[in-house]
């Protein structure tokens, strides 16, 4: 599993617009791509600003998603005036449990 992480800062008041961009534009755009699995968006409040970290997860590589990622970066700059950082990762281990306690996702990278 591959992941792409976008990190940027925004004013706290801009957060609803940022979340709207993610839900209404980024997710539908990514969902149309073959290997998209999902994403997380988290924040850390720092005074009247937030650091936002959006991590998208991809099965079998990131090929074909570069244009969608570039559009996301452009939309963040348009909404916040900030330039987001973009990094690519290989997921080494992930585990997610649902509210009933059942594990719904378990991923471990092959030991190469």
ChimeraX attribute file (.defattr): number of C-alpha atoms within 10 A of each C-alpha:
attribute: neighborCount
match mode: 1-to-1
recipient: residues
	/A:1	19
	/A:2	19
	/A:3	20
	/A:4	20
	/A:5	19
	/A:6	19
	/A:7	19
	/A:8	19
	/A:9	23
	/A:10	20
	/A:11	14
	/A:12	15
	/A:13	11
	/A:14	14
	/A:15	19
	/A:16	10
	/A:17	13
	/A:18	18
	/A:19	14
	/A:20	11
	/A:21	16
	/A:22	20
	/A:23	12
	/A:24	11
	/A:25	15
	/A:26	18
	/A:27	17
	/A:28	11
	/A:29	17
	/A:30	19
	/A:31	12
	/A:32	10
	/A:33	15
	/A:34	14
	/A:35	19
	/A:36	21
	/A:37	15
	/A:38	14
	/A:39	17
	/A:40	11
	/A:41	14
	/A:42	11
	/A:43	15
	/A:44	11
	/A:45	13
	/A:46	11
	/A:47	8
	/A:48	9
	/A:49	16
	/A:50	19
	/A:51	16
	/A:52	20
	/A:53	18
	/A:54	16
	/A:55	20
	/A:56	21
	/A:57	21
	/A:58	23
	/A:59	13
	/A:60	11
	/A:61	15
	/A:62	20
	/A:63	11
	/A:64	11
	/A:65	18
	/A:66	11
	/A:67	10
	/A:68	16
	/A:69	19
	/A:70	11
	/A:71	14
	/A:72	20
	/A:73	19
	/A:74	15
	/A:75	20
	/A:76	22
	/A:77	15
	/A:78	11
	/A:79	14
	/A:80	17
	/A:81	12
	/A:82	15
	/A:83	15
	/A:84	19
	/A:85	12
	/A:86	15
	/A:87	10
	/A:88	13
	/A:89	14
	/A:90	13
	/A:91	15
	/A:92	12
	/A:93	11
	/A:94	11
	/A:95	10
	/A:96	12
	/A:97	11
	/A:98	9
	/A:99	7
	/A:100	6
	/A:101	8
	/A:102	9
	/A:103	11
	/A:104	9
	/A:105	10
	/A:106	10
	/A:107	12
	/A:108	11
	/A:109	12
	/A:110	7
	/A:111	5
	/A:112	3
